[in-house]
Amino acid sequence: MIAIFGLLFFTNEGSCFAGADDIKARMQERLPTIVQMKSEGIIGENNKGYLEFVPGAAKKNESAITAENNDRKAVYSAIAGQQKTTPELVGERRAIQIAEKAAPGEWLQDKSGKWYKK
C-alpha cells in the first residue's frame, strides 16, 4: 500500500508537497496495525479510498484508523491540486486500485455502499 502512495506523491527529485516525507513515515509505521486489522476482519476499504470499521466489528485502535484517513486525505488533496481535480475523485480512483490489489478475505465496499469480502 505504501509503495503505491509513494508512486502517487513522490518524484525522483523528492517530495512533491510539504509534509510528504512525514506522512509517508507515519503511514509506514501504522501499516502493520492496519494489515492486522484487515486480516482480522475489523476494518475494510470503503468506496471513497478510506479505511472504515466493518459493520458489527469492534472499534479497536480507532486512533490509528483516524490518523491513517487524515493522512490519506492530505495525500488525496495534494494529488487533486496537481491534477486539477477534487480530492473526492482522487479517493474514489484510489479505492478502485485498492480493491484490485486487496487480499482474498479483505472487506471492501462497492459503489453502492454494500460491504463484501474479496
Biopython code that builds the backbone (N, CA, C, O; Angstrom):
import numpy as np
from Bio.PDB.StructureBuilder import StructureBuilder

atoms = [
    (1, "MET", "N", (0.821, -1.183, 0.000)),
    (1, "MET", "CA", (0.000, 0.000, 0.000)),
    (1, "MET", "C", (0.869, 1.253, 0.000)),
    (1, "MET", "O", (0.616, 2.181, -0.768)),
    (2, "ILE", "N", (1.872, 1.287, 0.838)),
    (2, "ILE", "CA", (2.751, 2.449, 0.916)),
    (2, "ILE", "C", (3.467, 2.658, -0.415)),
    (2, "ILE", "O", (3.650, 3.799, -0.840)),
    (3, "ALA", "N", (3.871, 1.587, -1.073)),
    (3, "ALA", "CA", (4.580, 1.724, -2.340)),
    (3, "ALA", "C", (3.726, 2.444, -3.370)),
    (3, "ALA", "O", (4.234, 3.269, -4.129)),
    (4, "ILE", "N", (2.451, 2.144, -3.402)),
    (4, "ILE", "CA", (1.565, 2.791, -4.357)),
    (4, "ILE", "C", (1.424, 4.269, -4.026)),
    (4, "ILE", "O", (1.462, 5.110, -4.924)),
    (5, "PHE", "N", (1.260, 4.599, -2.737)),
    (5, "PHE", "CA", (1.194, 6.001, -2.350)),
    (5, "PHE", "C", (2.491, 6.704, -2.723)),
    (5, "PHE", "O", (2.469, 7.861, -3.143)),
    (6, "GLY", "N", (3.613, 6.021, -2.574)),
    (6, "GLY", "CA", (4.890, 6.615, -2.938)),
    (6, "GLY", "C", (4.934, 6.988, -4.405)),
    (6, "GLY", "O", (5.439, 8.052, -4.765)),
    (7, "LEU", "N", (4.412, 6.125, -5.247)),
    (7, "LEU", "CA", (4.372, 6.421, -6.669)),
    (7, "LEU", "C", (3.462, 7.601, -6.967)),
    (7, "LEU", "O", (3.705, 8.359, -7.906)),
    (8, "LEU", "N", (2.422, 7.753, -6.175)),
    (8, "LEU", "CA", (1.468, 8.822, -6.414)),
    (8, "LEU", "C", (1.985, 10.193, -6.018)),
    (8, "LEU", "O", (1.712, 11.177, -6.706)),
    (9, "PHE", "N", (2.737, 10.279, -4.907)),
    (9, "PHE", "CA", (3.093, 11.618, -4.464)),
    (9, "PHE", "C", (4.571, 11.891, -4.269)),
    (9, "PHE", "O", (4.931, 12.888, -3.643)),
    (10, "PHE", "N", (5.425, 11.045, -4.778)),
    (10, "PHE", "CA", (6.857, 11.316, -4.742)),
    (10, "PHE", "C", (7.406, 11.278, -6.162)),
    (10, "PHE", "O", (6.986, 10.467, -6.987)),
    (11, "THR", "N", (8.339, 12.158, -6.423)),
    (11, "THR", "CA", (9.000, 12.188, -7.720)),
    (11, "THR", "C", (10.460, 11.821, -7.518)),
    (11, "THR", "O", (10.902, 11.628, -6.385)),
    (12, "ASN", "N", (11.199, 11.724, -8.591)),
    (12, "ASN", "CA", (12.622, 11.408, -8.483)),
    (12, "ASN", "C", (13.400, 12.506, -7.772)),
    (12, "ASN", "O", (14.455, 12.249, -7.193)),
    (13, "GLU", "N", (12.884, 13.725, -7.815)),
    (13, "GLU", "CA", (13.576, 14.830, -7.163)),
    (13, "GLU", "C", (13.254, 14.910, -5.674)),
    (13, "GLU", "O", (13.890, 15.683, -4.957)),
    (14, "GLY", "N", (12.299, 14.145, -5.195)),
    (14, "GLY", "CA", (11.918, 14.202, -3.783)),
    (14, "GLY", "C", (10.425, 14.368, -3.637)),
    (14, "GLY", "O", (9.658, 14.040, -4.542)),
    (15, "SER", "N", (10.020, 14.876, -2.502)),
    (15, "SER", "CA", (8.611, 15.047, -2.212)),
    (15, "SER", "C", (8.009, 16.115, -3.109)),
    (15, "SER", "O", (8.663, 17.100, -3.451)),
    (16, "CYS", "N", (6.767, 15.907, -3.481)),
    (16, "CYS", "CA", (6.129, 16.896, -4.337)),
    (16, "CYS", "C", (5.194, 17.807, -3.553)),
    (16, "CYS", "O", (4.579, 18.691, -4.150)),
    (17, "PHE", "N", (5.062, 17.629, -2.243)),
    (17, "PHE", "CA", (4.317, 18.578, -1.431)),
    (17, "PHE", "C", (4.870, 18.575, -0.018)),
    (17, "PHE", "O", (5.457, 17.595, 0.442)),
    (18, "ALA", "N", (4.669, 19.692, 0.654)),
    (18, "ALA", "CA", (5.197, 19.850, 2.012)),
    (18, "ALA", "C", (4.590, 18.812, 2.939)),
    (18, "ALA", "O", (3.377, 18.598, 2.940)),
    (19, "GLY", "N", (5.427, 18.179, 3.715)),
    (19, "GLY", "CA", (4.961, 17.191, 4.680)),
    (19, "GLY", "C", (4.859, 15.779, 4.142)),
    (19, "GLY", "O", (4.501, 14.867, 4.887)),
    (20, "ALA", "N", (5.163, 15.573, 2.876)),
    (20, "ALA", "CA", (5.022, 14.247, 2.275)),
    (20, "ALA", "C", (5.896, 13.207, 2.967)),
    (20, "ALA", "O", (5.460, 12.076, 3.178)),
    (21, "ASP", "N", (7.113, 13.575, 3.319)),
    (21, "ASP", "CA", (8.003, 12.620, 3.987)),
    (21, "ASP", "C", (7.446, 12.212, 5.348)),
    (21, "ASP", "O", (7.523, 11.045, 5.733)),
    (22, "ASP", "N", (6.887, 13.175, 6.071)),
    (22, "ASP", "CA", (6.292, 12.871, 7.379)),
    (22, "ASP", "C", (5.088, 11.951, 7.230)),
    (22, "ASP", "O", (4.919, 11.007, 8.001)),
    (23, "ILE", "N", (4.255, 12.232, 6.238)),
    (23, "ILE", "CA", (3.075, 11.396, 6.004)),
    (23, "ILE", "C", (3.505, 9.980, 5.659)),
    (23, "ILE", "O", (2.961, 9.015, 6.197)),
    (24, "LYS", "N", (4.468, 9.851, 4.774)),
    (24, "LYS", "CA", (4.944, 8.522, 4.374)),
    (24, "LYS", "C", (5.457, 7.750, 5.584)),
    (24, "LYS", "O", (5.159, 6.565, 5.735)),
    (25, "ALA", "N", (6.221, 8.410, 6.444)),
    (25, "ALA", "CA", (6.767, 7.749, 7.638)),
    (25, "ALA", "C", (5.649, 7.298, 8.575)),
    (25, "ALA", "O", (5.689, 6.187, 9.105)),
    (26, "ARG", "N", (4.661, 8.154, 8.777)),
    (26, "ARG", "CA", (3.548, 7.782, 9.659)),
    (26, "ARG", "C", (2.763, 6.608, 9.084)),
    (26, "ARG", "O", (2.366, 5.702, 9.816)),
    (27, "MET", "N", (2.543, 6.627, 7.788)),
    (27, "MET", "CA", (1.793, 5.546, 7.148)),
    (27, "MET", "C", (2.560, 4.224, 7.236)),
    (27, "MET", "O", (1.964, 3.172, 7.468)),
    (28, "GLN", "N", (3.859, 4.281, 7.054)),
    (28, "GLN", "CA", (4.667, 3.066, 7.171)),
    (28, "GLN", "C", (4.621, 2.520, 8.592)),
    (28, "GLN", "O", (4.578, 1.307, 8.796)),
    (29, "GLU", "N", (4.630, 3.414, 9.565)),
    (29, "GLU", "CA", (4.582, 2.998, 10.966)),
    (29, "GLU", "C", (3.250, 2.328, 11.306)),
    (29, "GLU", "O", (3.214, 1.375, 12.085)),
    (30, "ARG", "N", (2.163, 2.820, 10.727)),
    (30, "ARG", "CA", (0.832, 2.260, 11.001)),
    (30, "ARG", "C", (0.524, 1.004, 10.203)),
    (30, "ARG", "O", (-0.378, 0.251, 10.571)),
    (31, "LEU", "N", (1.244, 0.765, 9.132)),
    (31, "LEU", "CA", (0.911, -0.316, 8.212)),
    (31, "LEU", "C", (0.732, -1.679, 8.879)),
    (31, "LEU", "O", (-0.249, -2.356, 8.573)),
    (32, "PRO", "N", (1.621, -2.120, 9.772)),
    (32, "PRO", "CA", (1.407, -3.438, 10.395)),
    (32, "PRO", "C", (0.075, -3.532, 11.155)),
    (32, "PRO", "O", (-0.589, -4.567, 11.117)),
    (33, "THR", "N", (-0.307, -2.466, 11.833)),
    (33, "THR", "CA", (-1.581, -2.454, 12.558)),
    (33, "THR", "C", (-2.744, -2.563, 11.586)),
    (33, "THR", "O", (-3.691, -3.312, 11.824)),
    (34, "ILE", "N", (-2.672, -1.821, 10.498)),
    (34, "ILE", "CA", (-3.750, -1.833, 9.510)),
    (34, "ILE", "C", (-3.862, -3.197, 8.849)),
    (34, "ILE", "O", (-4.966, -3.717, 8.684)),
    (35, "VAL", "N", (-2.740, -3.777, 8.472)),
    (35, "VAL", "CA", (-2.746, -5.105, 7.845)),
    (35, "VAL", "C", (-3.359, -6.131, 8.795)),
    (35, "VAL", "O", (-4.170, -6.959, 8.382)),
    (36, "GLN", "N", (-2.971, -6.073, 10.059)),
    (36, "GLN", "CA", (-3.511, -6.999, 11.057)),
    (36, "GLN", "C", (-5.021, -6.826, 11.213)),
    (36, "GLN", "O", (-5.761, -7.809, 11.248)),
    (37, "MET", "N", (-5.472, -5.584, 11.307)),
    (37, "MET", "CA", (-6.902, -5.322, 11.483)),
    (37, "MET", "C", (-7.710, -5.746, 10.258)),
    (37, "MET", "O", (-8.844, -6.206, 10.391)),
    (38, "LYS", "N", (-7.138, -5.595, 9.082)),
    (38, "LYS", "CA", (-7.815, -6.071, 7.871)),
    (38, "LYS", "C", (-7.913, -7.590, 7.885)),
    (38, "LYS", "O", (-8.958, -8.151, 7.558)),
    (39, "SER", "N", (-6.831, -8.252, 8.262)),
    (39, "SER", "CA", (-6.831, -9.720, 8.270)),
    (39, "SER", "C", (-7.792, -10.283, 9.308)),
    (39, "SER", "O", (-8.306, -11.390, 9.150)),
    (40, "GLU", "N", (-8.035, -9.516, 10.378)),
    (40, "GLU", "CA", (-8.985, -9.931, 11.410)),
    (40, "GLU", "C", (-10.427, -9.575, 11.045)),
    (40, "GLU", "O", (-11.352, -9.937, 11.771)),
    (41, "GLY", "N", (-10.627, -8.875, 9.935)),
    (41, "GLY", "CA", (-11.972, -8.506, 9.509)),
    (41, "GLY", "C", (-12.580, -7.363, 10.294)),
    (41, "GLY", "O", (-13.802, -7.212, 10.325)),
    (42, "ILE", "N", (-11.745, -6.555, 10.928)),
    (42, "ILE", "CA", (-12.224, -5.438, 11.744)),
    (42, "ILE", "C", (-12.459, -4.197, 10.889)),
    (42, "ILE", "O", (-13.428, -3.466, 11.093)),
    (43, "ILE", "N", (-11.570, -3.967, 9.937)),
    (43, "ILE", "CA", (-11.686, -2.809, 9.057)),
    (43, "ILE", "C", (-11.656, -3.256, 7.607)),
    (43, "ILE", "O", (-11.207, -4.354, 7.275)),
    (44, "GLY", "N", (-12.147, -2.375, 6.761)),
    (44, "GLY", "CA", (-12.096, -2.603, 5.331)),
    (44, "GLY", "C", (-11.864, -1.283, 4.625)),
    (44, "GLY", "O", (-11.761, -0.231, 5.255)),
    (45, "GLU", "N", (-11.784, -1.357, 3.325)),
    (45, "GLU", "CA", (-11.573, -0.174, 2.489)),
    (45, "GLU", "C", (-12.917, 0.244, 1.909)),
    (45, "GLU", "O", (-13.582, -0.540, 1.231)),
    (46, "ASN", "N", (-13.314, 1.492, 2.182)),
    (46, "ASN", "CA", (-14.594, 1.934, 1.641)),
    (46, "ASN", "C", (-14.444, 2.396, 0.195)),
    (46, "ASN", "O", (-13.344, 2.382, -0.357)),
    (47, "ASN", "N", (-15.552, 2.806, -0.412)),
    (47, "ASN", "CA", (-15.541, 3.176, -1.827)),
    (47, "ASN", "C", (-15.063, 4.604, -2.076)),
    (47, "ASN", "O", (-15.131, 5.099, -3.201)),
    (48, "LYS", "N", (-14.584, 5.257, -1.036)),
    (48, "LYS", "CA", (-14.059, 6.622, -1.148)),
    (48, "LYS", "C", (-12.544, 6.677, -0.943)),
    (48, "LYS", "O", (-11.949, 7.754, -0.971)),
    (49, "GLY", "N", (-11.922, 5.507, -0.736)),
    (49, "GLY", "CA", (-10.472, 5.469, -0.561)),
    (49, "GLY", "C", (-10.012, 5.595, 0.879)),
    (49, "GLY", "O", (-8.855, 5.924, 1.137)),
    (50, "TYR", "N", (-10.915, 5.333, 1.824)),
    (50, "TYR", "CA", (-10.590, 5.445, 3.242)),
    (50, "TYR", "C", (-10.884, 4.141, 3.968)),
    (50, "TYR", "O", (-11.671, 3.313, 3.508)),
    (51, "LEU", "N", (-10.231, 3.981, 5.113)),
    (51, "LEU", "CA", (-10.497, 2.835, 5.973)),
    (51, "LEU", "C", (-11.778, 3.086, 6.750)),
    (51, "LEU", "O", (-12.119, 4.222, 7.080)),
    (52, "GLU", "N", (-12.473, 2.000, 7.031)),
    (52, "GLU", "CA", (-13.707, 2.109, 7.796)),
    (52, "GLU", "C", (-13.888, 0.818, 8.591)),
    (52, "GLU", "O", (-13.498, -0.260, 8.143)),
    (53, "PHE", "N", (-14.481, 0.942, 9.763)),
    (53, "PHE", "CA", (-14.793, -0.253, 10.530)),
    (53, "PHE", "C", (-15.923, -0.991, 9.830)),
    (53, "PHE", "O", (-16.912, -0.388, 9.414)),
    (54, "VAL", "N", (-15.763, -2.306, 9.707)),
    (54, "VAL", "CA", (-16.788, -3.135, 9.089)),
    (54, "VAL", "C", (-17.986, -3.166, 10.037)),
    (54, "VAL", "O", (-17.809, -3.287, 11.249)),
    (55, "PRO", "N", (-19.200, -3.058, 9.501)),
    (55, "PRO", "CA", (-20.377, -3.093, 10.375)),
    (55, "PRO", "C", (-20.364, -4.314, 11.297)),
    (55, "PRO", "O", (-20.164, -5.446, 10.855)),
    (56, "GLY", "N", (-20.581, -4.057, 12.576)),
    (56, "GLY", "CA", (-20.612, -5.121, 13.578)),
    (56, "GLY", "C", (-19.268, -5.435, 14.210)),
    (56, "GLY", "O", (-19.205, -6.184, 15.185)),
    (57, "ALA", "N", (-18.194, -4.874, 13.673)),
    (57, "ALA", "CA", (-16.855, -5.148, 14.215)),
    (57, "ALA", "C", (-16.572, -4.234, 15.406)),
    (57, "ALA", "O", (-17.066, -3.109, 15.478)),
    (58, "ALA", "N", (-15.769, -4.742, 16.334)),
    (58, "ALA", "CA", (-15.345, -3.943, 17.487)),
    (58, "ALA", "C", (-14.427, -2.819, 17.009)),
    (58, "ALA", "O", (-13.551, -3.039, 16.173)),
    (59, "LYS", "N", (-14.629, -1.637, 17.534)),
    (59, "LYS", "CA", (-13.828, -0.477, 17.116)),
    (59, "LYS", "C", (-12.600, -0.334, 18.001)),
    (59, "LYS", "O", (-12.576, 0.468, 18.934)),
    (60, "LYS", "N", (-11.572, -1.135, 17.688)),
    (60, "LYS", "CA", (-10.314, -1.022, 18.425)),
    (60, "LYS", "C", (-9.304, -0.267, 17.570)),
    (60, "LYS", "O", (-9.408, -0.250, 16.343)),
    (61, "ASN", "N", (-8.337, 0.350, 18.217)),
    (61, "ASN", "CA", (-7.309, 1.149, 17.527)),
    (61, "ASN", "C", (-7.922, 2.234, 16.643)),
    (61, "ASN", "O", (-7.426, 2.526, 15.556)),
    (62, "GLU", "N", (-9.007, 2.818, 17.133)),
    (62, "GLU", "CA", (-9.710, 3.840, 16.358)),
    (62, "GLU", "C", (-8.809, 5.027, 16.009)),
    (62, "GLU", "O", (-8.946, 5.629, 14.944)),
    (63, "SER", "N", (-7.889, 5.357, 16.915)),
    (63, "SER", "CA", (-6.998, 6.496, 16.654)),
    (63, "SER", "C", (-6.077, 6.226, 15.461)),
    (63, "SER", "O", (-5.765, 7.146, 14.705)),
    (64, "ALA", "N", (-5.645, 4.988, 15.285)),
    (64, "ALA", "CA", (-4.790, 4.648, 14.142)),
    (64, "ALA", "C", (-5.562, 4.780, 12.831)),
    (64, "ALA", "O", (-5.016, 5.242, 11.829)),
    (65, "ILE", "N", (-6.818, 4.378, 12.840)),
    (65, "ILE", "CA", (-7.644, 4.462, 11.634)),
    (65, "ILE", "C", (-7.912, 5.932, 11.291)),
    (65, "ILE", "O", (-7.828, 6.331, 10.130)),
    (66, "THR", "N", (-8.232, 6.722, 12.307)),
    (66, "THR", "CA", (-8.469, 8.152, 12.092)),
    (66, "THR", "C", (-7.217, 8.830, 11.543)),
    (66, "THR", "O", (-7.301, 9.628, 10.609)),
    (67, "ALA", "N", (-6.067, 8.518, 12.114)),
    (67, "ALA", "CA", (-4.808, 9.113, 11.660)),
    (67, "ALA", "C", (-4.502, 8.710, 10.218)),
    (67, "ALA", "O", (-4.077, 9.542, 9.416)),
    (68, "GLU", "N", (-4.717, 7.443, 9.891)),
    (68, "GLU", "CA", (-4.480, 6.971, 8.523)),
    (68, "GLU", "C", (-5.385, 7.711, 7.545)),
    (68, "GLU", "O", (-4.932, 8.171, 6.497)),
    (69, "ASN", "N", (-6.656, 7.823, 7.889)),
    (69, "ASN", "CA", (-7.590, 8.514, 7.000)),
    (69, "ASN", "C", (-7.244, 9.993, 6.850)),
    (69, "ASN", "O", (-7.400, 10.558, 5.768)),
    (70, "ASN", "N", (-6.780, 10.618, 7.916)),
    (70, "ASN", "CA", (-6.356, 12.020, 7.826)),
    (70, "ASN", "C", (-5.162, 12.169, 6.888)),
    (70, "ASN", "O", (-5.105, 13.110, 6.098)),
    (71, "ASP", "N", (-4.212, 11.244, 6.975)),
    (71, "ASP", "CA", (-3.055, 11.300, 6.079)),
    (71, "ASP", "C", (-3.464, 11.015, 4.637)),
    (71, "ASP", "O", (-2.964, 11.655, 3.711)),
    (72, "ARG", "N", (-4.361, 10.069, 4.443)),
    (72, "ARG", "CA", (-4.844, 9.801, 3.086)),
    (72, "ARG", "C", (-5.530, 11.040, 2.513)),
    (72, "ARG", "O", (-5.346, 11.373, 1.342)),
    (73, "LYS", "N", (-6.313, 11.713, 3.336)),
    (73, "LYS", "CA", (-6.996, 12.927, 2.879)),
    (73, "LYS", "C", (-5.986, 13.980, 2.423)),
    (73, "LYS", "O", (-6.198, 14.647, 1.411)),
    (74, "ALA", "N", (-4.897, 14.128, 3.164)),
    (74, "ALA", "CA", (-3.854, 15.082, 2.783)),
    (74, "ALA", "C", (-3.209, 14.688, 1.458)),
    (74, "ALA", "O", (-2.949, 15.545, 0.613)),
    (75, "VAL", "N", (-2.954, 13.405, 1.277)),
    (75, "VAL", "CA", (-2.366, 12.915, 0.028)),
    (75, "VAL", "C", (-3.332, 13.157, -1.126)),
    (75, "VAL", "O", (-2.932, 13.662, -2.175)),
    (76, "TYR", "N", (-4.597, 12.801, -0.937)),
    (76, "TYR", "CA", (-5.589, 12.984, -2.000)),
    (76, "TYR", "C", (-5.721, 14.462, -2.372)),
    (76, "TYR", "O", (-5.866, 14.797, -3.548)),
    (77, "SER", "N", (-5.671, 15.334, -1.380)),
    (77, "SER", "CA", (-5.771, 16.773, -1.638)),
    (77, "SER", "C", (-4.576, 17.269, -2.449)),
    (77, "SER", "O", (-4.739, 18.065, -3.373)),
    (78, "ALA", "N", (-3.385, 16.803, -2.105)),
    (78, "ALA", "CA", (-2.183, 17.204, -2.840)),
    (78, "ALA", "C", (-2.240, 16.716, -4.284)),
    (78, "ALA", "O", (-1.915, 17.460, -5.209)),
    (79, "ILE", "N", (-2.647, 15.482, -4.471)),
    (79, "ILE", "CA", (-2.755, 14.929, -5.827)),
    (79, "ILE", "C", (-3.815, 15.686, -6.615)),
    (79, "ILE", "O", (-3.614, 16.006, -7.787)),
    (80, "ALA", "N", (-4.938, 15.970, -5.973)),
    (80, "ALA", "CA", (-6.018, 16.706, -6.641)),
    (80, "ALA", "C", (-5.536, 18.074, -7.111)),
    (80, "ALA", "O", (-5.876, 18.513, -8.210)),
    (81, "GLY", "N", (-4.752, 18.739, -6.287)),
    (81, "GLY", "CA", (-4.210, 20.034, -6.675)),
    (81, "GLY", "C", (-3.313, 19.944, -7.896)),
    (81, "GLY", "O", (-3.350, 20.809, -8.771)),
    (82, "GLN", "N", (-2.510, 18.898, -7.949)),
    (82, "GLN", "CA", (-1.607, 18.708, -9.092)),
    (82, "GLN", "C", (-2.374, 18.357, -10.361)),
    (82, "GLN", "O", (-2.014, 18.787, -11.456)),
    (83, "GLN", "N", (-3.447, 17.560, -10.198)),
    (83, "GLN", "CA", (-4.186, 17.066, -11.355)),
    (83, "GLN", "C", (-5.404, 17.916, -11.700)),
    (83, "GLN", "O", (-6.156, 17.585, -12.616)),
    (84, "LYS", "N", (-5.596, 19.002, -10.972)),
    (84, "LYS", "CA", (-6.730, 19.908, -11.215)),
    (84, "LYS", "C", (-8.065, 19.165, -11.147)),
    (84, "LYS", "O", (-8.907, 19.285, -12.036)),
    (85, "THR", "N", (-8.234, 18.404, -10.081)),
    (85, "THR", "CA", (-9.472, 17.669, -9.856)),
    (85, "THR", "C", (-9.828, 17.797, -8.381)),
    (85, "THR", "O", (-9.292, 18.664, -7.691)),
    (86, "THR", "N", (-10.711, 16.958, -7.896)),
    (86, "THR", "CA", (-11.128, 17.037, -6.495)),
    (86, "THR", "C", (-10.507, 15.910, -5.678)),
    (86, "THR", "O", (-10.207, 14.845, -6.218)),
    (87, "PRO", "N", (-10.312, 16.136, -4.388)),
    (87, "PRO", "CA", (-9.824, 15.057, -3.520)),
    (87, "PRO", "C", (-10.785, 13.866, -3.504)),
    (87, "PRO", "O", (-10.355, 12.720, -3.371)),
    (88, "GLU", "N", (-12.066, 14.136, -3.639)),
    (88, "GLU", "CA", (-13.061, 13.056, -3.646)),
    (88, "GLU", "C", (-12.859, 12.128, -4.839)),
    (88, "GLU", "O", (-12.930, 10.907, -4.702)),
    (89, "LEU", "N", (-12.609, 12.708, -6.004)),
    (89, "LEU", "CA", (-12.378, 11.890, -7.193)),
    (89, "LEU", "C", (-11.082, 11.098, -7.062)),
    (89, "LEU", "O", (-11.028, 9.932, -7.450)),
    (90, "VAL", "N", (-10.053, 11.713, -6.525)),
    (90, "VAL", "CA", (-8.787, 11.003, -6.299)),
    (90, "VAL", "C", (-9.025, 9.820, -5.363)),
    (90, "VAL", "O", (-8.533, 8.722, -5.621)),
    (91, "GLY", "N", (-9.769, 10.030, -4.287)),
    (91, "GLY", "CA", (-10.068, 8.956, -3.343)),
    (91, "GLY", "C", (-10.852, 7.828, -3.981)),
    (91, "GLY", "O", (-10.572, 6.655, -3.732)),
    (92, "GLU", "N", (-11.830, 8.170, -4.802)),
    (92, "GLU", "CA", (-12.626, 7.136, -5.476)),
    (92, "GLU", "C", (-11.763, 6.319, -6.431)),
    (92, "GLU", "O", (-11.907, 5.099, -6.514)),
    (93, "ARG", "N", (-10.877, 6.983, -7.143)),
    (93, "ARG", "CA", (-9.958, 6.264, -8.040)),
    (93, "ARG", "C", (-9.025, 5.364, -7.234)),
    (93, "ARG", "O", (-8.735, 4.235, -7.629)),
    (94, "ARG", "N", (-8.569, 5.877, -6.114)),
    (94, "ARG", "CA", (-7.680, 5.097, -5.247)),
    (94, "ARG", "C", (-8.411, 3.881, -4.693)),
    (94, "ARG", "O", (-7.822, 2.807, -4.567)),
    (95, "ALA", "N", (-9.691, 4.039, -4.361)),
    (95, "ALA", "CA", (-10.479, 2.916, -3.847)),
    (95, "ALA", "C", (-10.526, 1.776, -4.861)),
    (95, "ALA", "O", (-10.471, 0.605, -4.485)),
    (96, "ILE", "N", (-10.626, 2.113, -6.129)),
    (96, "ILE", "CA", (-10.636, 1.090, -7.184)),
    (96, "ILE", "C", (-9.299, 0.355, -7.211)),
    (96, "ILE", "O", (-9.264, -0.872, -7.310)),
    (97, "GLN", "N", (-8.194, 1.105, -7.124)),
    (97, "GLN", "CA", (-6.862, 0.481, -7.106)),
    (97, "GLN", "C", (-6.694, -0.421, -5.889)),
    (97, "GLN", "O", (-6.174, -1.532, -5.997)),
    (98, "ILE", "N", (-7.132, 0.058, -4.740)),
    (98, "ILE", "CA", (-7.012, -0.723, -3.507)),
    (98, "ILE", "C", (-7.797, -2.021, -3.636)),
    (98, "ILE", "O", (-7.307, -3.085, -3.257)),
    (99, "ALA", "N", (-9.014, -1.939, -4.169)),
    (99, "ALA", "CA", (-9.859, -3.126, -4.319)),
    (99, "ALA", "C", (-9.208, -4.155, -5.238)),
    (99, "ALA", "O", (-9.274, -5.357, -4.978)),
    (100, "GLU", "N", (-8.584, -3.685, -6.303)),
    (100, "GLU", "CA", (-7.921, -4.602, -7.237)),
    (100, "GLU", "C", (-6.770, -5.344, -6.574)),
    (100, "GLU", "O", (-6.513, -6.504, -6.896)),
    (101, "LYS", "N", (-6.077, -4.687, -5.654)),
    (101, "LYS", "CA", (-4.900, -5.278, -5.018)),
    (101, "LYS", "C", (-5.192, -5.916, -3.659)),
    (101, "LYS", "O", (-4.295, -6.483, -3.036)),
    (102, "ALA", "N", (-6.428, -5.828, -3.203)),
    (102, "ALA", "CA", (-6.782, -6.364, -1.886)),
    (102, "ALA", "C", (-6.586, -7.878, -1.845)),
    (102, "ALA", "O", (-6.775, -8.576, -2.841)),
    (103, "ALA", "N", (-6.209, -8.358, -0.683)),
    (103, "ALA", "CA", (-6.014, -9.796, -0.483)),
    (103, "ALA", "C", (-7.369, -10.489, -0.359)),
    (103, "ALA", "O", (-8.342, -9.879, 0.084)),
    (104, "PRO", "N", (-7.432, -11.751, -0.745)),
    (104, "PRO", "CA", (-8.672, -12.503, -0.551)),
    (104, "PRO", "C", (-9.086, -12.478, 0.924)),
    (104, "PRO", "O", (-8.256, -12.633, 1.819)),
    (105, "GLY", "N", (-10.372, -12.283, 1.152)),
    (105, "GLY", "CA", (-10.892, -12.242, 2.514)),
    (105, "GLY", "C", (-10.974, -10.847, 3.108)),
    (105, "GLY", "O", (-11.588, -10.667, 4.159)),
    (106, "GLU", "N", (-10.366, -9.848, 2.457)),
    (106, "GLU", "CA", (-10.446, -8.478, 2.967)),
    (106, "GLU", "C", (-11.809, -7.886, 2.631)),
    (106, "GLU", "O", (-12.416, -8.208, 1.610)),
    (107, "TRP", "N", (-12.272, -7.009, 3.522)),
    (107, "TRP", "CA", (-13.552, -6.337, 3.336)),
    (107, "TRP", "C", (-13.388, -5.104, 2.458)),
    (107, "TRP", "O", (-12.468, -4.305, 2.637)),
    (108, "LEU", "N", (-14.311, -4.972, 1.497)),
    (108, "LEU", "CA", (-14.338, -3.838, 0.583)),
    (108, "LEU", "C", (-15.773, -3.336, 0.474)),
    (108, "LEU", "O", (-16.724, -4.058, 0.775)),
    (109, "GLN", "N", (-15.909, -2.107, 0.045)),
    (109, "GLN", "CA", (-17.236, -1.529, -0.145)),
    (109, "GLN", "C", (-17.423, -1.247, -1.632)),
    (109, "GLN", "O", (-16.578, -0.610, -2.260)),
    (110, "ASP", "N", (-18.539, -1.728, -2.192)),
    (110, "ASP", "CA", (-18.781, -1.476, -3.612)),
    (110, "ASP", "C", (-19.335, -0.066, -3.823)),
    (110, "ASP", "O", (-19.542, 0.677, -2.864)),
    (111, "LYS", "N", (-19.571, 0.294, -5.082)),
    (111, "LYS", "CA", (-20.016, 1.652, -5.411)),
    (111, "LYS", "C", (-21.326, 2.025, -4.727)),
    (111, "LYS", "O", (-21.556, 3.195, -4.419)),
    (112, "SER", "N", (-22.185, 1.034, -4.487)),
    (112, "SER", "CA", (-23.484, 1.313, -3.859)),
    (112, "SER", "C", (-23.384, 1.411, -2.338)),
    (112, "SER", "O", (-24.357, 1.769, -1.674)),
    (113, "GLY", "N", (-22.206, 1.095, -1.781)),
    (113, "GLY", "CA", (-22.013, 1.165, -0.335)),
    (113, "GLY", "C", (-22.152, -0.168, 0.377)),
    (113, "GLY", "O", (-22.059, -0.229, 1.603)),
    (114, "LYS", "N", (-22.375, -1.234, -0.377)),
    (114, "LYS", "CA", (-22.528, -2.566, 0.214)),
    (114, "LYS", "C", (-21.146, -3.164, 0.494)),
    (114, "LYS", "O", (-20.249, -3.109, -0.348)),
    (115, "TRP", "N", (-20.993, -3.738, 1.699)),
    (115, "TRP", "CA", (-19.737, -4.383, 2.087)),
    (115, "TRP", "C", (-19.708, -5.818, 1.591)),
    (115, "TRP", "O", (-20.724, -6.513, 1.617)),
    (116, "TYR", "N", (-18.535, -6.262, 1.138)),
    (116, "TYR", "CA", (-18.348, -7.639, 0.694)),
    (116, "TYR", "C", (-16.916, -8.060, 0.975)),
    (116, "TYR", "O", (-16.018, -7.229, 1.104)),
    (117, "LYS", "N", (-16.723, -9.377, 1.066)),
    (117, "LYS", "CA", (-15.373, -9.927, 1.214)),
    (117, "LYS", "C", (-14.850, -10.286, -0.159)),
    (117, "LYS", "O", (-15.548, -10.891, -0.972)),
    (118, "LYS", "N", (-13.606, -9.901, -0.403)),
    (118, "LYS", "CA", (-12.992, -10.228, -1.689)),
    (118, "LYS", "C", (-12.717, -11.711, -1.753)),
    (118, "LYS", "O", (-12.198, -12.200, -2.757)),
]
sb = StructureBuilder()
sb.init_structure("model")
sb.init_model(0)
sb.init_chain("A")
sb.init_seg("    ")
for serial, (resi, resn, name, xyz) in enumerate(atoms, 1):
    if name == "N":
        sb.init_residue(resn, " ", resi, " ")
    sb.init_atom(name, np.array(xyz, "f"), 0.0, 1.0, " ", f" {name:<3s}", serial, name[0])
structure = sb.get_structure()
